[in-house]
Amino acid sequence: MSTSDPAAKIEFHAAQAAQLNRYRFGLKTADFLLCRNCGVYTGAVIETQKGRFGIINTHALRPAVENLADPMPASYDGEVQTRRIARREERWSPVADVPW
């Protein structure tokens, strides 16, 4: 489950930056962050004219976070690139500068 909070700020840290794999799906609008060793998806980052925004995978957090809200189903099939970017700028969290 991925989540974000437009009123918060996300900081990504990689103990071994070389083990971080970035992958872009179909519309290639965001970098999805995956561990090269285990394949765990940790989050995603998009960089736009308005800044850098991201989401995190709550299942990858340690220690695990308790009492999260139930996930809401979502489908973005058919979403065009400009709408996808605008939605992410609106809903994703601002991202602090990343060292990698």
N, C-alpha and C positions, 0 to 999 in steps of 0.2 A: 504494500500500500504506500503510495506516494502522497506527500502533503506539503503544503506551503502556507505562509501567512504573509500577506503583503505589508503588514505592519511590523514585521520582524526582519531580522537580517540573518542570512546563512553564511557560515564560514566553513569551507572545506579544507581539511588537512590530510595530507597523504604522507605517512611515515616513510614509504618507499615509492616516490613518485614514478619510478620506472615501472612499477607494477600496476599503474593506473592505465586503463585502456579507455579511449573515447570512441564512441560509436554513434553514427548518425543514421537514423531511419529514413524512410521514404522522402519526406519533404526536406530533409537535411537542415532543419532549423535549430536544432539543439544538440549538444554533446551529452550523450548518456554515459555516465561514469561507471565502469565495470572493473572489478579486480581481475588482473591477468591470471592469478593463481587459482582462485576458486570460482570465478565467474559471477560473484555477487554484484548485483546492481545497487549502487549506493545513492544515486541521485542523478540529476540532469541540470545543465546550465545552458542558458541562451544569452547571447550578447547581441544587443540591438542598439539603435541610435539613442534609445532612452536609458541604456545602461545594461548591467549584467543581472540576470534573474535566475533563480533556481528552485528546485524541489528536492526533497530528500525521501529516501525509502525508509519508513519507520521500522521495518523489519530488520534493517541492517544496523540500527543503533544499539550500542552497548554502553551501559546497561540498557536493557529493554525498557521502553516507556510504557507505563501502565495507564489505564483509564482514558485511552484515546477515544474520540468520537467514532461511531460506526462509519465505515467507508460508504460513500455514495457512488452508485454506478455511474459511469460516464462513457460515452462513445463519441469519438471525434472523427468517425468515418466521413469522408466527403468534405472535410474542412479544408478550405483553401489556405495557402501559405500565409497570405496577409492577415487573415482572420486568426490563424493559429498564433502568429507572433503577437498580435494585439491581445489575445486572451492571456497569453503567458505574461506579457508586460503588466496586465491588470491583476492577475491572480497569483503569480509566483512571487517568491520572496526576493528582495534585493540580495545580491551576493557581494560579500567583502572581497577585496582583491585576493586572488589565490596565488600561492608561491610557485605554482607549476604552470 
